[in-house]
Amino acid sequence: MIRVLDVSIDENLRDLSRYLRQQGIPHRIIEESGRQVIFVRDEYQVDPVRELVQKFLSGQLQIKTAAKPAAGHDGRGEAVENSWLYRVLRVIFTAPVSSLLTLICLIVAAVTQMGAAVYRMDFLFYPALPATDLLSLLGAINNPVLFLQTLAPIFLHFGSLHIVFNLLWLWYFGRQLEVIQSSWIFLVLVVAAAFVGNTAQYLSGGASNFGGMSGVVYGLVGYAWILHNFVPGKRLQVNESLFVVFLVALVLMEVLASSWIASAAHLGGLLAGLFGGLCVLLASRVGNGRQT
């Protein structure tokens, strides 16, 4: 979806949202960094919706509110909308892939005791494939089960700091990316970053005893950087220096802790994310050219 504008968290946009639905305008309103951000599906809707929002906030657009609830209906619908369960479900439906990945990681962490009992789920390690070169490894992946096993290490974590760092950044980038584009595209990005990152680590280290969502997180970093800076209508709520911090951290991890951190997975995921972002950028340029 395409970002229209953001307004203060204190503004009540419920009537405006109802009005947009009545006009047949698909949209989403989410909270980001203490602001309410409005998204629409198509580029041509951006300017009209922005104008409607500005008129609504200035009082020029008067929207008739729904009639008071009839007897026997004491406004429980609004109470449900304000409940914590409703808010949690709304967040889950806004970012279903990020939510599912987070849930799986938490379950695996509980079963393996943060990696202390990893033998309970050692089937999540990278499969034993030829590690001499990339072509022989790819040739050995001859069924879907083996391919899924190459992705599975992203669910393993070793220590509380490891999982907290990865899941926080997964949620930070994932929630934003799933709002501005299809969750299916986001899922493809996660799969690509996981496969490239895990495979790079396996080939470089020659062992399968690694895990973590870090490669995927770096894939999201590279992908988000391309979209944020070069794809029209895809700006995210991120600090520009954040990308530099991730790159500096990648270099420091390789220099200072390459023996016990899967740095190849980080780099592989980053490259996969950058490539995915370039594909979206190219598709965007081609689409704009056709419209012109």
Order of alpha helices (4+ residues) and beta strands (2+ residues): beta-alpha-beta-beta-alpha-alpha-alpha-alpha-alpha-alpha-alpha-alpha-alpha-alpha-alpha
